[in-house]
Amino acid sequence: MYNFKVNYPVNIDDISESNNSVEIYPNPVKDNLSIKNAENSKIKIYNVLGEEILEIKSASDNETINLEKYKKGTYFVKIFNKKEVIVKKIVLNN
């Protein structure tokens, strides 16, 4: 029998909780999603099938993304900055 210990995040919730620098709100979101502390980041949004539906390059510290043309449901926001990749789950209720 082998025993081993996993010391790194193993799911999306662990990754999200480990980062306090980027804020995404409101969640659930109706029309406009705000992302704080995202300067010089690439932001991608994926649906639950893993299909990329949006990609933007953030030049400002506070980014607002209009999501009213997308269907209700669960999406994942992936933020790529110089230090790390952050994944957060959002719910769209428009």
HELIX and SHEET records of a PDB file:
HELIX    1   1 ILE A   12  GLU A   17  1                                   6    
SHEET    1   A 3 GLU A  23  TYR A  25  0                                        
SHEET    2   A 3 ASN A  32  LYS A  36 -1                                        
SHEET    3   A 3 ASN A  62  ASN A  66 -1                                        
SHEET    1   B 4 GLU A  52  SER A  58  0                                        
SHEET    2   B 4 SER A  41  ASN A  47 -1                                        
SHEET    3   B 4 GLY A  73  PHE A  80 -1                                        
SHEET    4   B 4 VAL A  85  LEU A  92 -1                                        
END                                                                             
